[in-house]
Amino acid sequence: METTAAPLPPNPDPCLNVEITPELVAQHGLLPEEYERILGILGRTPNLTELGIFSVMWSEHCAYKNTRKLLKLFPTEKKDKDAIGQVLVKAGDENAGVIDVGEGWGVAFKIESHNHPSAIEPFEGAATGVGGIVRDIFTMGARPVLLTNSLRFGSLESSQVKRLFRGVVSGISHYGNCLGIPNMGGDVYFDDCYEGNPLVNALCAGILRHEEIQKGAATGVGNPVYYVGPGTGRDGLGGASFASRELTEESAEDRPAVQKGDPFMEKLLLEACLEMMSIPGLVVGIQDMGAAGLTCSTCETASRGDSGIEIDLDLVPQRETGMNSYEIMLSESQERMLVIVAKGRERELEEVFEKWDLHAAHIGEVKEGNRMVVRQKGVVVADLPAKSLTDEAPIYDQPATEPAHLAMAREWKVDSIPELGQEAVEGALLGLLTHPTIASKRWIWKQYDHMVMSGCTVEPGSDAGVVKLSIAGINKYLAIANDCNNRFCYLDPYRGAQIAFVECMRNLACSGARALAVTDNLNFGNPNKPEAYHMLKECVKGLADACAHFDVPVVGGNVSLYNEHGEGAIDPTPVVSMVGLIDHPDRVTRSGVKDSGLELILLGGLPDELGGSYYLQSAFNKKEGTCPKVDLDAEMNLQNLLIGQIEEGRICAAHDLSEGGLLVCLAEMLFDAHGVGASISLPDLGSSGRLDALLFGESQARAIIAVKPEKCDAVIQAAINLGVSAHEMGKTDDSSQLKVEVAGTSVINADVSGLKNAWESAIPKHMEIA
């Protein structure tokens, strides 16, 4: 039975004597029925500090109150208990999931959003997003080994979008470069739907021994609670609540909700925490002060440990004067951690942090019972059941209504689009190669230090980034990929989400990696709108079914809702981030060819679908059509073929067909080598009977591989054995030209260097214009 707190005595702090009105409750983002629930839990009226604590802990950002039921659809562990990649820490149990990669080592990885802060203060919003996700990883006891990002912006024709784009990339590069963690790039999309509401999703992965995994639970009555890191300020105040409402002109002025980061301080904190955690038995529990700051770290550790916790705010290091309890508890100042230490060993922790010139303040201790008690100036300013803030947050199952445009997409007919003439093929290809979503992202990743730590094996720009796990002393390679084509999710959320999943797997397979596990970032609009909730629900179902089919569990992630600005919501954007493992350096494969004389083989059949393609966007400014079909068995066969033939040493390069289709895929494969061209022959127009669908359609389960001639027959036979269509299209040569003919008729003869220059210069040209 919960004990009911006695009424709190008067306090000279004005924030504790504020009258709690319906207007004040609404300002904190709480519904009237939620406030009634709080009254029932407490048996009294909360003070302002307690109201603020409930508001952040019951926000969507912390409580997942509109998505918790949906997230239960995701598998959280492997069905095959003998497969590599067993889950060591499940989704939701701790700050990040952890999977086994063999030889006693594990990988912790997670993705999180910092969308709203980046829309307001792009540099600080993106930078602190990096800092937060890095803390989630080293809180687990892992040494971070890579960063990557998934970014979405509006049209680069807009000066405001350019400002956001420049600021976000600068913030990411500044923070990550200062920390000395390689950034492997990631995926970047540009679409009008993100105008005013960019998406900034940051991922970090780290390596650790199984026995080094740390937990975020406050256990052991009498164990001291320490605050470590820099002092608390008023920056980031109420950031979790800010992230759980739509962006409006008024909320866009809520700059105190954007945190200020200091990467050099985080580097000190990282090293101090890893050193502290390396001392056997010293750390009982550890928790990052991320969203909701000191509030979240105290109540979550108490809730996980089935214990009480008591802290004294007078002992909390503060960098501003006159801060009240509301401000201290809700501040999201960066680079701070909460640590529960074994009693009697306090001095060991303090010595570590003295060495690194950081605060290590003893602010409280673990208590019997179930309450989070907060004191200031000798008075109790908050007395709440810890689990009421975490496990007992309200959970909703919102009404869902299918948007009208989904039926229109299903009924769409390709003959509504004028057919492409042979004379227009080169212009259409150039239009796609210069679309910012498809164009080279070198302008972005050249600002990132991807070579630091000397682990980068495949630099940004290939299908997946690859780092050697040299820090672990094992001869294995970790591959990472992010994917989500918002256009497909807009037209068919279930199928679009599955396309994001299988494309991510294909990217890993083309790099030689077997997918192990997923972390996802669900970026959607307002869940209280039935049409938006339908899109969210269908995307989650699509991902969950794909996870189950491939036995690839979800080990964590993030939900970012209320991504709306101005007239409407962003397209559904369920970003899928996947890690895979490569066992040998000879199996690391890139997307670009290096030599002439290689056979180019199309796997999976001729593309035959045009719906939702970037060709429709580039040529007709249309986001319409029936989403490409998804065949999960065909995807599995293709990926098994790719990985198997890479392991046999038969594939020199591999690149999956995705945005832009067949011709874009071919061109991109030739951009890595100087003077290399290709002569391609396609037998016919395929089942669609259309040149545009063949060359630019984005049908799934397809890839192009480059193979030495003497190994071609073995690859073709392996494809036949797995039921994968394999068409020998032609060879690379030293002509420097991309020559393609269809059914004996030439459709393009273009200079590769000209195509590459257009592809490479597209984004820089946009960014040179104010």
C-alpha positions in Angstrom: 0.0 0.0 0.0 1.2 3.5 -0.8 1.5 5.8 2.1 -0.2 9.2 1.7 2.0 12.2 2.1 1.1 14.7 4.8 0.3 18.2 3.5 3.4 20.2 2.9 4.1 23.1 5.2 4.3 26.7 3.9 7.6 27.7 2.3 9.1 31.1 1.7 9.9 30.1 -1.9 7.1 31.8 -3.9 6.9 28.9 -6.4 5.6 26.6 -3.6 2.8 29.0 -2.7 1.4 29.4 -6.2 -2.3 28.7 -6.5 -2.8 25.7 -8.8 -5.5 26.8 -11.3 -6.9 25.0 -14.3 -5.1 27.5 -16.5 -1.8 26.7 -14.8 -2.4 22.9 -15.2 -3.1 23.4 -18.9 0.0 25.5 -19.3 1.9 22.4 -18.1 0.4 20.3 -20.8 -1.7 18.2 -18.5 -5.3 17.3 -19.3 -8.0 17.9 -16.7 -8.5 14.2 -16.2 -4.7 13.7 -15.7 -4.7 16.4 -13.1 -7.6 14.6 -11.3 -5.5 11.5 -11.4 -2.6 13.3 -9.7 -5.0 14.5 -7.0 -6.0 10.9 -6.4 -2.4 9.7 -6.2 -1.3 12.5 -3.8 -4.5 12.8 -1.7 -3.9 16.6 -1.8 -3.2 19.5 -4.2 0.4 19.4 -5.6 2.6 22.5 -5.3 4.0 24.1 -8.4 7.3 22.1 -8.2 5.3 18.8 -7.9 3.1 19.9 -10.8 6.1 20.6 -12.9 7.6 17.2 -12.0 4.4 15.4 -13.1 4.1 17.5 -16.3 7.6 16.5 -17.5 7.4 12.8 -16.4 3.9 12.4 -17.9 4.8 14.2 -21.1 4.9 12.1 -24.3 8.7 12.6 -24.5 9.2 10.8 -21.1 6.1 8.7 -20.7 5.3 7.5 -24.2 1.6 7.8 -23.2 0.3 7.7 -26.7 2.7 5.0 -28.0 3.4 2.7 -25.2 0.7 0.2 -26.3 2.0 0.3 -29.9 5.6 -0.2 -28.8 4.7 -3.5 -27.2 4.2 -4.9 -30.7 8.0 -4.8 -31.3 10.0 -8.0 -30.6 12.6 -7.3 -28.0 14.7 -10.4 -28.2 15.8 -13.0 -30.8 13.8 -16.1 -31.4 16.9 -18.0 -32.6 18.8 -18.3 -29.3 21.9 -19.6 -31.1 22.3 -16.7 -33.4 24.9 -13.9 -33.0 23.4 -10.7 -31.6 21.5 -11.9 -28.6 20.0 -9.1 -26.6 21.8 -8.5 -23.3 19.7 -5.4 -22.3 16.2 -5.1 -23.6 14.4 -2.0 -24.9 13.1 0.2 -22.1 15.0 -1.5 -19.4 17.9 0.9 -19.3 19.3 4.0 -21.1 20.2 2.0 -24.2 19.9 -1.6 -25.5 22.9 -3.9 -25.6 23.5 -6.8 -27.9 26.2 -9.6 -27.9 28.8 -9.5 -30.7 30.9 -12.4 -29.5 34.0 -13.1 -27.5 32.4 -11.6 -24.4 31.8 -8.2 -26.0 28.6 -6.3 -26.4 27.5 -3.2 -28.4 25.2 -0.6 -26.9 23.4 1.6 -29.3 20.4 4.0 -29.5 18.9 6.8 -31.5 17.1 9.8 -30.2 15.6 13.0 -31.5 16.2 16.6 -30.9 13.7 18.0 -33.4 12.0 20.9 -31.7 15.2 22.3 -30.1 16.9 22.2 -33.5 14.0 24.1 -35.1 14.5 26.9 -32.6 18.3 26.9 -32.1 19.7 24.7 -34.8 23.3 24.7 -33.6 22.6 24.2 -29.9 19.7 21.9 -30.6 21.7 19.5 -32.7 24.8 19.7 -30.6 23.0 18.8 -27.4 21.2 16.0 -29.2 24.6 14.5 -29.9 25.7 15.1 -26.2 22.5 13.4 -24.9 22.8 10.3 -27.0 26.5 9.9 -26.2 25.7 10.0 -22.4 23.0 7.3 -22.9 25.8 5.1 -24.3 28.5 5.6 -21.8 26.0 5.5 -19.0 25.7 1.8 -19.9 29.5 1.4 -19.3 30.3 1.4 -23.0 33.1 3.3 -24.8 31.4 5.2 -27.7 32.9 4.2 -31.1 30.7 5.9 -33.6 28.1 8.5 -34.2 25.6 8.8 -37.1 22.6 11.0 -37.9 19.3 10.9 -39.7 18.3 14.4 -40.8 15.3 15.9 -42.6 14.8 19.4 -43.9 12.5 21.4 -46.1 13.5 22.7 -49.6 16.9 24.1 -50.0 15.4 26.8 -52.1 14.4 28.4 -48.8 16.8 30.7 -47.0 15.3 29.7 -43.7 15.9 26.0 -44.4 19.5 26.8 -45.4 20.0 28.5 -42.0 18.6 25.5 -40.2 20.6 23.0 -42.3 23.9 24.9 -41.8 23.3 25.3 -38.1 22.3 21.6 -37.5 25.3 20.2 -39.4 27.6 22.7 -37.7 26.2 21.7 -34.2 26.6 18.0 -34.9 30.2 18.4 -36.2 31.3 20.7 -33.4 30.1 18.5 -30.6 31.1 15.1 -32.0 34.5 16.4 -33.3 35.3 17.8 -29.8 34.4 14.5 -28.2 36.7 12.6 -30.6 34.0 10.1 -31.7 34.0 9.3 -35.5 30.8 10.4 -37.2 29.8 8.0 -40.0 27.4 10.4 -41.7 23.9 9.0 -42.0 20.9 9.7 -44.2 19.6 13.2 -45.2 16.3 13.9 -46.9 14.8 17.2 -48.2 11.1 17.6 -48.5 8.6 20.4 -48.2 6.8 18.6 -45.4 9.7 19.3 -43.1 9.5 23.1 -43.7 9.7 24.7 -40.2 10.0 21.4 -38.4 13.3 19.7 -39.3 14.1 16.3 -37.9 17.4 15.8 -36.1 17.9 12.2 -35.0 21.3 11.3 -33.5 22.6 7.8 -33.0 25.6 6.6 -31.0 27.1 3.1 -30.5 29.6 1.9 -28.0 31.5 -1.2 -27.1 31.8 -2.9 -23.7 32.5 -6.3 -22.0 29.4 -8.2 -20.8 30.4 -7.8 -17.2 30.8 -4.0 -17.6 27.1 -3.4 -18.3 25.8 -0.8 -15.8 22.2 -0.4 -14.5 20.2 2.7 -13.7 18.6 1.5 -10.5 18.8 3.0 -7.0 19.2 0.0 -4.6 20.7 -0.5 -1.2 19.1 1.5 1.6 21.6 4.1 2.8 23.7 4.1 -0.3 24.7 7.7 -1.1 23.4 9.5 -4.2 25.9 11.7 -6.1 25.4 14.5 -8.6 28.4 14.6 -11.0 29.3 17.0 -13.7 29.0 20.8 -14.1 26.5 23.0 -12.2 22.8 23.4 -12.9 21.5 26.5 -14.7 18.2 27.6 -16.1 18.9 26.5 -19.6 16.7 23.7 -21.0 14.0 24.4 -18.4 11.0 22.2 -19.2 12.6 20.8 -22.4 10.6 17.5 -22.2 7.3 19.3 -22.1 8.5 21.6 -24.9 9.2 18.5 -27.1 5.7 17.2 -26.4 3.7 19.9 -28.1 3.4 21.4 -31.6 5.7 24.1 -32.8 3.8 27.4 -33.0 4.9 31.0 -33.2 4.5 31.2 -29.4 6.4 28.0 -28.6 9.1 28.9 -31.1 10.0 31.7 -28.8 10.4 29.3 -25.9 14.2 29.6 -26.1 14.9 28.6 -22.4 13.7 25.1 -23.4 16.8 24.7 -25.6 19.8 23.5 -23.7 23.4 24.8 -24.0 26.1 22.2 -24.5 29.8 22.0 -23.7 31.5 19.1 -25.5 34.8 19.6 -23.7 32.9 19.2 -20.4 31.2 16.1 -21.7 34.6 14.6 -22.7 35.8 15.0 -19.1 32.5 13.5 -17.8 32.8 10.6 -20.2 36.3 9.7 -19.2 35.6 10.2 -15.5 32.5 8.0 -15.6 34.2 5.2 -17.5 37.1 5.3 -15.0 34.7 5.3 -12.1 32.7 2.4 -13.5 35.9 0.4 -14.1 36.4 0.2 -10.2 34.8 -3.1 -9.2 31.7 -2.7 -7.0 31.9 1.1 -6.7 28.9 2.1 -8.8 25.5 0.7 -7.7 23.5 2.6 -10.3 24.0 5.4 -12.8 21.6 7.6 -14.8 22.0 10.4 -17.3 20.3 13.7 -16.5 18.7 14.0 -19.9 15.1 14.9 -20.6 13.5 16.2 -17.3 17.0 16.5 -15.8 17.3 15.8 -12.1 13.6 14.9 -11.9 13.9 12.0 -14.4 17.1 10.7 -13.0 15.9 10.5 -9.4 12.5 9.1 -9.9 13.6 6.6 -12.6 16.4 5.1 -10.6 14.1 4.8 -7.6 11.4 3.2 -9.6 13.8 0.7 -11.2 15.3 -0.1 -7.8 11.9 -0.5 -6.1 13.2 1.9 -3.5 12.8 5.4 -2.2 15.2 8.3 -2.8 15.8 11.6 -1.0 17.8 14.5 -2.2 18.7 18.0 -0.9 18.7 20.8 -3.5 20.9 23.0 -1.4 23.7 20.4 -2.1 23.2 20.5 -5.9 25.9 22.5 -7.7 24.4 25.6 -9.3 25.9 28.0 -11.7 23.1 30.6 -11.3 21.9 32.4 -8.1 18.5 32.3 -6.6 17.3 29.2 -8.3 14.1 27.7 -6.8 13.1 24.1 -6.5 11.0 24.2 -9.7 13.9 25.4 -11.7 16.5 23.0 -10.3 14.3 20.0 -10.6 13.2 20.7 -14.2 16.4 22.2 -15.6 18.0 20.2 -18.5 21.4 21.7 -18.2 23.8 19.4 -20.0 26.7 17.0 -19.1 25.3 15.9 -15.7 24.8 12.4 -14.2 23.3 10.9 -11.1 25.3 8.1 -9.5 24.4 5.8 -6.6 27.6 4.6 -4.9 28.3 1.8 -2.5 28.2 3.1 1.1 31.6 3.7 2.6 33.3 4.1 -0.7 32.4 7.7 -1.4 36.0 8.9 -1.3 36.9 6.6 -4.2 34.3 8.3 -6.5 35.3 11.8 -5.3 39.0 11.2 -6.1 38.1 10.2 -9.7 36.1 13.4 -10.2 38.7 15.6 -8.5 41.2 14.2 -11.0 39.0 15.2 -13.9 38.2 18.6 -12.3 34.4 17.9 -12.1 31.8 18.3 -9.4 31.0 15.1 -7.4 28.4 16.3 -4.8 26.8 14.0 -2.3 23.1 15.2 -2.6 21.1 12.4 -1.0 20.7 8.7 -0.4 18.6 5.7 -1.1 15.7 5.2 1.3 13.3 2.6 2.4 9.8 2.8 0.9 8.7 4.1 -2.5 8.9 7.8 -2.4 11.0 10.5 -4.1 11.5 13.2 -1.5 13.1 16.5 -2.3 14.2 19.1 0.2 15.4 22.7 0.0 16.3 25.0 2.8 15.3 22.4 5.3 11.8 22.0 3.9 10.2 19.2 1.9 9.4 20.7 -1.5 8.3 17.5 -3.2 7.1 14.2 -1.8 5.9 11.8 -4.5 5.6 8.0 -5.1 8.4 7.4 -7.6 6.5 4.8 -9.6 3.5 7.2 -10.1 5.8 9.3 -12.2 7.1 6.4 -14.4 5.0 3.1 -14.4 1.7 4.8 -13.6 1.7 7.5 -16.2 -1.5 7.6 -18.3 -1.6 5.4 -21.4 -3.9 6.2 -24.3 -5.2 4.3 -27.3 -6.2 7.1 -29.6 -8.9 6.9 -32.3 -7.5 6.3 -35.7 -9.0 7.2 -39.1 -7.4 6.5 -42.5 -6.6 9.7 -44.3 -8.3 10.1 -47.7 -5.1 10.3 -49.7 -4.2 6.6 -48.8 -7.2 5.3 -50.8 -6.2 7.6 -53.7 -2.7 6.2 -53.6 -4.0 2.6 -53.8 -6.2 3.5 -56.8 -3.5 5.4 -58.7 -2.8 4.5 -62.3 0.6 4.9 -63.8 -0.8 5.9 -67.2 -1.7 9.3 -65.6 2.0 10.1 -66.0 3.3 11.0 -69.5 5.8 8.5 -70.8 9.5 9.3 -70.9 11.0 9.7 -74.3 14.5 8.4 -75.1 15.8 11.9 -75.8 14.8 13.0 -72.2 16.6 10.3 -70.3 19.9 12.1 -69.6 18.0 15.2 -68.5 15.9 13.2 -66.1 19.0 11.5 -64.7 20.6 14.8 -64.1 17.5 16.1 -62.4 17.6 13.2 -60.0 21.4 13.3 -59.3 21.0 17.0 -58.4 18.0 16.5 -56.1 19.4 17.3 -52.7 18.1 14.0 -51.3 20.0 12.0 -53.9 23.0 14.3 -54.5 26.3 13.8 -52.8 26.3 14.6 -49.0 30.0 15.3 -49.0 29.3 19.0 -48.0 27.9 17.5 -44.8 30.2 14.7 -43.8 33.4 16.5 -44.8 32.6 18.7 -41.7 32.6 15.5 -39.5 35.7 13.9 -38.3 35.1 10.3 -39.3 38.8 9.2 -39.1 39.3 9.9 -35.4 40.1 6.8 -33.3 41.4 5.2 -36.6 38.5 2.8 -36.7 36.7 4.0 -39.9 36.9 1.3 -42.5 34.2 2.5 -44.9 33.8 6.3 -44.8 30.4 8.1 -45.2 28.9 7.9 -48.7 28.7 4.1 -49.1 25.6 2.0 -48.4 26.7 1.7 -44.7 29.4 3.1 -42.5 31.8 0.5 -41.1 34.2 0.8 -38.2 36.7 -1.7 -36.9 36.2 -2.7 -33.3 39.9 -2.3 -32.6 39.2 -0.7 -29.2 37.9 -4.1 -28.2 40.9 -5.9 -29.6 38.7 -8.1 -31.7 39.0 -8.5 -35.5 35.4 -7.7 -36.3 33.7 -4.8 -37.9 30.5 -3.0 -37.0 28.3 -1.7 -39.8 25.7 1.0 -39.3 22.9 2.2 -41.6 19.8 4.5 -41.3 16.9 4.6 -43.6 13.4 6.0 -44.1 11.8 7.2 -47.3 9.0 9.5 -46.0 7.3 9.5 -49.4 6.5 5.8 -49.2 5.3 6.2 -45.6 3.0 9.0 -46.6 1.5 7.0 -49.4 1.2 3.7 -47.5 2.4 3.8 -43.9 2.5 0.0 -43.3 4.3 -0.8 -46.5 6.5 2.4 -46.3 7.7 1.4 -42.9 8.6 -2.0 -44.1 10.5 -0.5 -47.0 12.5 1.6 -44.6 13.4 -1.6 -42.7 14.3 -3.8 -45.7 16.3 -1.0 -47.3 18.3 -0.6 -44.2 19.0 -4.4 -44.2 20.0 -4.3 -47.9 22.4 -1.5 -47.1 24.1 -3.7 -44.5 24.0 -6.7 -46.7 25.6 -4.7 -49.6 28.4 -3.9 -47.1 28.9 -7.5 -46.2 27.2 -7.3 -42.8 24.5 -9.5 -41.2 21.8 -7.3 -39.5 21.7 -7.9 -35.7 19.3 -5.5 -34.1 17.3 -2.3 -34.6 16.9 1.0 -32.9 14.2 3.3 -34.3 13.1 6.9 -34.1 9.4 7.3 -34.7 8.8 10.9 -36.0 5.2 11.8 -36.4 2.6 14.5 -36.0 0.0 15.1 -33.3 -1.4 11.8 -32.1 -4.6 13.4 -31.0 -5.5 13.8 -34.6 -7.1 10.5 -35.8 -5.5 10.6 -39.3 -2.0 11.2 -37.7 -2.5 8.4 -35.2 -3.6 6.0 -38.0 -0.3 6.7 -39.8 1.7 6.1 -36.6 -0.2 2.9 -35.8 0.3 1.4 -39.3 4.0 2.3 -39.5 4.6 0.5 -36.1 2.7 -2.6 -37.3 4.7 -2.6 -40.5 8.0 -2.4 -38.6 7.0 -5.0 -36.0 6.0 -7.5 -38.7 9.3 -7.0 -40.5 11.3 -7.4 -37.3 9.5 -10.7 -36.6 10.0 -12.0 -40.1 13.8 -11.4 -40.1 14.2 -12.1 -36.4 15.8 -8.7 -35.9 14.7 -7.3 -32.5 14.2 -3.7 -31.5 16.6 -2.8 -28.6 15.5 0.7 -28.0 14.7 4.0 -29.6 12.7 7.2 -29.4 9.3 8.5 -30.2 9.0 12.1 -31.3 5.4 13.3 -31.8 3.8 16.7 -32.4 6.0 17.4 -35.3 3.8 20.0 -36.9 4.3 23.6 -37.9 2.0 26.0 -39.7 -0.4 24.3 -42.0 0.2 20.6 -41.2 2.3 17.7 -40.0 5.5 16.2 -41.3 5.2 13.0 -43.3 5.3 9.8 -41.2 9.1 9.3 -40.7 9.9 6.1 -38.8 13.6 6.1 -39.1 15.2 2.7 -38.9 18.8 2.4 -37.7 20.4 -1.0 -37.8 23.7 -2.5 -36.8 25.4 -5.5 -38.4 28.5 -7.4 -38.0 31.3 -8.3 -40.4 33.6 -11.0 -39.3 36.6 -10.5 -41.5 38.3 -7.5 -43.2 38.2 -9.1 -46.6 34.4 -9.1 -46.4 34.0 -5.4 -46.0 32.4 -4.2 -49.3 31.8 -0.8 -50.8 29.2 0.5 -53.2 31.6 2.0 -55.7 33.6 0.1 -58.4 37.3 0.6 -58.7 38.2 -1.2 -61.9 37.2 -1.7 -65.5 36.4 -5.1 -66.8 34.0 -6.1 -64.1 30.7 -7.8 -64.8 27.7 -5.8 -63.6 24.8 -8.0 -62.5 21.3 -6.8 -61.6 19.8 -8.9 -58.8 16.1 -9.1 -58.2 14.6 -8.4 -61.6 13.9 -5.3 -63.7 12.2 -2.4 -61.8 8.6 -1.9 -62.9 6.9 0.5 -60.4 6.8 4.3 -60.5 4.6 5.2 -57.6 6.1 7.4 -54.9 9.4 7.7 -56.8 11.8 10.6 -56.8 11.4 10.7 -60.6 7.8 11.8 -60.1 9.1 14.5 -57.7 11.9 15.6 -59.9 10.1 15.6 -63.3 6.5 16.4 -62.2 6.7 17.7 -58.6 4.3 15.0 -57.6 4.1 13.0 -54.4 1.6 10.3 -55.4 1.2 6.8 -56.6 0.9 3.3 -55.3 3.8 2.4 -53.0 6.2 -0.3 -54.4 5.4 -3.9 -53.3 7.3 -5.5 -50.5 8.1 -9.2 -50.5 9.9 -10.0 -47.3 10.9 -13.5 -48.5 12.4 -12.1 -51.7 14.3 -9.5 -49.5 15.6 -12.3 -47.3 16.8 -14.3 -50.3 18.5 -11.3 -51.9 20.3 -10.5 -48.7 21.4 -14.1 -48.1 22.8 -14.1 -51.6 24.7 -10.9 -51.2 26.2 -11.8 -47.8 27.0 -15.4 -49.0 28.7 -14.3 -52.2 30.6 -11.6 -50.4 31.8 -14.2 -47.9 32.9 -16.3 -50.8 35.0 -13.4 -52.1 33.1 -13.1 -55.4 31.6 -9.6 -55.1 33.9 -6.5 -55.7 31.1 -3.9 -55.1 27.4 -3.9 -54.3 24.8 -1.1 -54.3 21.1 -1.4 -53.6 18.5 0.2 -55.8 16.7 2.9 -53.8 16.0 6.6 -54.4 16.3 7.3 -58.1 16.2 3.7 -59.3 18.4 1.7 -61.6 20.1 4.5 -63.5 21.0 6.5 -60.4 22.4 3.3 -58.8 24.6 2.6 -61.8 25.9 6.2 -62.0 26.7 6.3 -58.3 28.7 3.0 -58.6 30.9 4.7 -61.2 31.6 7.9 -59.2 34.3 6.4 -57.0 36.9 5.6 -59.7 38.5 8.0 -62.2 38.0 7.2 -65.9 35.8 4.1 -65.4 32.6 3.9 -67.4 30.1 1.1 -68.2 28.2 -0.3 -71.2 24.8 -1.7 -70.2 22.3 -3.6 -72.1 18.8 -4.3 -70.8 16.6 -6.8 -72.7 13.3 -5.0 -72.7 11.1 -2.5 -70.8 10.1 -5.1 -68.2 6.6 -5.9 -67.1 5.6 -2.2 -66.8 6.3 -1.6 -70.5 7.6 1.9 -69.5 11.1 3.3 -69.9 10.7 5.6 -66.9 9.6 2.8 -64.6 12.6 0.6 -65.8 15.2 3.3 -65.4 13.9 5.3 -62.5 11.4 3.2 -60.7 12.1 2.3 -57.1 10.9 -1.4 -57.0 12.3 -3.2 -53.9 14.5 -6.2 -53.3 17.0 -5.2 -56.0 20.7 -4.5 -56.1 23.6 -4.2 -58.6 26.8 -6.1 -58.0 30.2 -5.9 -59.7 31.9 -9.3 -60.2 35.2 -10.4 -61.8 34.4 -12.3 -65.1 35.8 -15.6 -63.9 33.5 -15.6 -60.9 30.3 -14.6 -62.7 29.0 -18.1 -63.4 29.3 -19.1 -59.8 27.4 -16.0 -58.7 24.6 -16.6 -61.2 24.3 -20.2 -60.1 24.1 -19.2 -56.4 21.3 -16.7 -57.4 19.4 -19.5 -59.2 19.8 -21.7 -56.1 18.2 -19.0 -53.9 15.5 -18.1 -56.5 16.9 -14.6 -57.1 16.7 -13.2 -60.6 20.2 -12.3 -61.9 20.7 -10.4 -65.2 24.1 -9.8 -66.6 23.8 -6.2 -67.8 27.3 -5.4 -69.1 30.8 -4.5 -67.9 32.7 -1.6 -66.6 35.3 -0.2 -69.0 37.8 2.6 -69.3 35.6 4.8 -71.6 34.5 7.3 -68.9 31.0 7.0 -70.4 27.8 5.5 -69.0 26.2 3.9 -72.0 22.8 2.2 -71.7 20.7 0.6 -74.3 17.2 -1.0 -73.9 16.0 -3.6 -76.3 18.9 -2.7 -78.7 18.2 1.1 -78.6 20.6 3.5 -77.0 18.9 5.6 -74.3 21.9 7.4 -72.8 25.6 8.0 -73.5 26.8 10.4 -70.9 30.1 11.5 -69.6 30.5 10.0 -66.1 32.7 13.0 -64.9 29.9 15.4 -65.9 27.3 13.4 -64.0 29.6 13.2 -61.0 30.3 17.0 -61.0 26.5 17.7 -61.1 25.9 15.2 -58.3 28.8 16.6 -56.1 28.1 20.3 -56.7 24.3 20.3 -56.1 24.2 20.9 -52.4 27.3 23.3 -52.3 25.6 25.4 -55.0 22.5 25.7 -52.9 24.5 26.6 -49.8 26.5 29.3 -51.7 23.4 31.3 -52.4 22.0 33.2 -49.4 
